[in-house]
């Protein structure tokens, strides 16, 4: 009986180890800082390669932040346009047409 329980514990430990290895040796599965750190350490990059990686990651983070800021500004503009359409009792499409006409007049 004790051998069965010990065997089950050993099997369970191996299953956990296999799961941990699968989740930390592949960047696609990394969800936490610890998993990503483990993965990056497994690459055994030189300091120079890590610096290049850091630079790329910083640029990607900046790019994502800029995209989020643009989305936020667009959403704010849409909300303002919806409020204008409600204030004047016209449709959103009519507000867009009016804005387009104004822009075309300015460009002439």
Secondary structure, DSSP 8 states (H G I E B T S, - for coil): -HHHHHHHHHHHHHHHHHHHHHHHS-GGG--SHHHHHHHHHHHT--HHHHHHHHHHHHHHHHHHHHHHHHHHHHHHHHHHHHHHHHHHT--HHHHHHHHHHHHHHHH-
